[in-house]
Amino acid sequence: MSSVAEKEVVSGPPHVHHMDSNTAYHAAKLGMWLFLATEILLFGVLFTSFAIYRYEFMDDFQRAALQLDWKLGGLNTLILIFSSFTAALAVDAAQHGNNKRVSKLILVTIACGLIFLGIKYIEYSHKAHLGLFPTFDLGEWSFFGIDFGYVKLFPCPEGAEFCWNSAEFSRDFKMYFGLYYSMTMLHALHVIIGMGLLIWVWTKSRKNRFSSEYYTPVEVGALYWHLVDLIWIYLFPLLYLVD
């Protein structure tokens, strides 16, 4: 009789632990899906605003869209699609307890994010060289008693093809690039956040934390990264191909 009681005591806690971990897994996934839904709503507002303004100011929006390099945008699209593939493979590896493979795949995904950001930097630099980057006129400016004189952020380069404050640079032309920078910079911020989340996952994989019973961080991180990819798949044709 005592041996049966001891067996019940020993077998009880693992069962409760399994139920707790299972509940935590589903709670984490539900929380991430709810968060992703709010992110989709945020970008949905920007997509809708862009569509409305494009309909209202079609000629200027079409002329502005010609200043974007669709080849760089297309390359970034392929990079993010590939990174989503490696993120999905990392989830599969975690489910099989292959932490070494998880580590390698997560690093490849993070590297793709870095390449994406590097290409965006090249794009932004080219736009600034053309005079297509917003200029912020701060006027006479001082900080903690130090006089910096007249300050203008991102002034138009000498000989630039365009100039943000010039008379021929119409309000509607500026509106296109205002939306372009708002959406792409917000997306770039999500890429950076996603990379931070994946670095956290990578550190856990280096400690062999994942197994067939525990892989929630990898799956949640991959879900967020898939959202980053999905948003760009909408941004690319909206900004670069619709003219």
C-alpha positions in Angstrom: 0.0 0.0 0.0 2.8 2.4 0.9 4.6 1.8 -2.4 1.4 2.6 -4.3 1.1 5.9 -2.4 4.7 6.8 -3.0 4.2 6.1 -6.7 1.2 8.5 -6.7 3.2 11.2 -5.0 6.1 10.8 -7.4 4.0 10.7 -10.5 1.8 13.7 -9.5 4.1 16.7 -9.9 5.3 15.9 -13.4 1.7 15.8 -14.6 0.9 19.1 -13.0 4.1 20.6 -14.5 3.1 19.4 -17.9 -0.3 21.0 -17.6 1.3 24.3 -16.4 3.8 24.4 -19.3 1.0 23.5 -21.8 -1.1 26.4 -20.5 1.9 28.8 -20.6 2.5 27.7 -24.2 -1.0 28.5 -25.4 -1.1 31.7 -23.4 2.1 32.9 -25.0 0.9 32.1 -28.5 -2.5 33.8 -27.8 -0.7 36.9 -26.4 1.5 37.1 -29.5 -1.4 36.7 -31.9 -3.3 39.5 -30.1 -0.2 41.7 -30.3 0.3 40.9 -34.0 -3.4 41.9 -34.6 -2.7 45.3 -33.1 0.4 45.7 -35.3 -1.7 44.8 -38.4 -4.2 47.5 -37.4 -1.5 50.1 -37.0 0.0 49.4 -40.5 -3.5 49.0 -41.9 -4.2 52.6 -41.0 -1.1 53.7 -42.9 -1.9 51.6 -45.9 -5.4 53.0 -46.0 -4.1 56.6 -45.7 -1.6 56.0 -48.5 -4.3 54.5 -50.8 -6.7 57.5 -50.1 -4.0 60.1 -50.8 -2.8 58.3 -53.9 -6.3 58.4 -55.3 -6.5 62.1 -54.5 -3.1 63.1 -55.8 -2.4 60.4 -58.4 -0.1 62.4 -60.7 2.3 63.6 -58.0 2.3 60.2 -56.3 3.2 58.5 -59.6 6.0 60.9 -60.3 7.4 60.5 -56.8 7.2 56.7 -57.0 9.6 56.8 -60.0 12.3 58.0 -57.7 12.4 54.7 -55.8 14.7 51.8 -56.8 12.4 48.8 -57.3 15.5 46.5 -57.7 16.7 47.3 -54.2 13.2 46.9 -52.9 12.8 43.6 -54.7 16.2 42.4 -53.3 15.0 43.3 -49.8 11.8 41.3 -50.4 13.7 38.2 -51.3 16.0 38.6 -48.3 13.0 38.8 -45.9 11.2 35.9 -47.5 14.4 33.8 -47.1 14.7 34.9 -43.5 11.2 33.8 -42.8 12.0 30.4 -44.3 15.1 30.0 -42.0 13.0 31.2 -39.0 10.4 28.4 -39.8 13.2 25.9 -40.0 14.5 27.0 -36.6 11.1 26.3 -35.1 11.1 22.8 -36.6 14.7 22.2 -35.2 13.6 23.4 -31.8 10.7 21.0 -31.8 13.2 18.2 -32.4 15.5 19.4 -29.7 18.3 20.3 -32.1 19.6 23.4 -30.4 22.8 23.6 -32.5 20.7 23.8 -35.7 18.4 26.4 -34.0 21.4 28.5 -33.2 22.7 28.4 -36.8 19.3 29.2 -38.4 18.6 32.0 -36.0 22.0 33.6 -36.8 21.2 33.4 -40.5 17.8 35.1 -39.9 19.5 37.8 -37.9 22.1 38.3 -40.6 19.3 38.7 -43.2 17.8 41.4 -41.0 21.1 43.2 -40.9 21.4 43.0 -44.7 17.9 44.4 -45.1 18.7 47.4 -42.9 22.0 48.0 -44.8 20.1 48.1 -48.1 17.5 50.5 -46.5 20.4 52.7 -45.4 21.7 52.8 -49.0 18.3 53.8 -50.2 17.9 56.6 -47.7 21.4 57.9 -48.4 20.6 58.1 -52.1 17.3 59.9 -51.4 19.2 62.4 -49.2 21.8 62.9 -51.9 19.0 63.7 -54.4 17.4 66.2 -51.9 14.4 63.9 -51.2 14.9 63.7 -47.5 12.8 65.9 -45.2 14.6 69.0 -44.0 14.0 70.2 -40.4 14.6 73.9 -39.8 15.3 74.4 -36.1 16.3 78.1 -36.4 18.4 79.6 -33.7 19.1 76.8 -31.4 20.9 76.4 -28.0 21.3 73.6 -25.6 22.3 74.0 -21.9 23.5 77.5 -22.6 25.6 76.5 -25.6 24.6 78.5 -28.7 24.6 76.4 -31.9 23.4 79.3 -34.1 21.1 78.6 -37.0 20.5 74.8 -37.3 19.0 72.9 -40.2 18.8 69.1 -40.1 19.3 67.3 -43.4 19.7 70.3 -45.6 19.6 69.8 -49.4 23.0 69.0 -50.8 24.5 71.5 -53.2 23.5 70.6 -56.8 20.7 68.2 -55.6 18.2 67.3 -58.3 15.3 68.1 -55.8 15.1 70.2 -52.7 12.6 69.6 -49.9 11.8 73.3 -49.4 11.9 74.4 -53.0 8.9 75.9 -54.7 8.7 73.2 -57.3 8.7 70.5 -54.7 4.9 70.3 -54.3 3.0 69.5 -51.1 1.6 66.3 -52.6 5.1 65.2 -53.7 6.3 65.7 -50.1 3.2 63.8 -48.8 4.3 60.7 -50.8 7.8 60.7 -49.3 6.4 61.6 -45.9 4.3 58.4 -46.0 7.2 56.5 -47.5 9.6 57.4 -44.7 6.9 56.9 -42.0 6.0 53.4 -43.2 9.5 52.1 -44.0 11.1 53.6 -40.9 8.4 52.1 -38.7 8.9 48.8 -40.5 12.7 49.1 -40.0 12.0 49.6 -36.2 10.1 46.4 -36.2 13.0 44.6 -37.9 15.3 45.9 -35.2 12.9 44.8 -32.4 12.6 41.4 -34.1 16.3 41.0 -34.3 16.6 41.7 -30.6 14.0 39.1 -29.9 15.8 36.6 -32.1 19.1 37.3 -30.3 17.4 36.4 -27.0 16.2 33.2 -28.6 19.7 32.5 -29.9 21.2 32.9 -26.4 18.7 30.3 -25.0 19.6 27.9 -27.9 23.3 28.2 -27.0 22.4 26.9 -23.5 20.5 23.9 -25.0 17.2 25.1 -23.5 14.9 23.9 -26.3 13.4 20.4 -26.7 10.2 18.8 -28.0 8.5 19.8 -24.7 9.8 23.4 -24.7 10.2 25.6 -27.8 7.8 28.4 -27.1 10.4 31.3 -27.5 11.4 30.1 -30.9 7.9 29.8 -32.2 6.9 33.2 -30.7 10.0 34.9 -32.2 9.4 33.3 -35.6 5.7 34.5 -35.5 6.9 38.1 -34.9 9.5 37.8 -37.7 6.8 36.4 -40.1 4.8 39.6 -39.4 7.8 41.7 -40.3 8.1 39.8 -43.5 4.3 40.1 -44.3 4.2 43.8 -43.7 7.1 44.3 -46.2 5.4 42.1 -48.8 2.6 44.6 -48.7 4.8 47.7 -48.6 7.0 46.7 -51.5 4.3 46.6 -54.2 2.4 49.5 -52.7 5.4 51.9 -52.7 7.7 50.5 -55.4 5.5 48.9 -58.1 2.2 50.8 -58.1 2.8 53.8 -60.4 
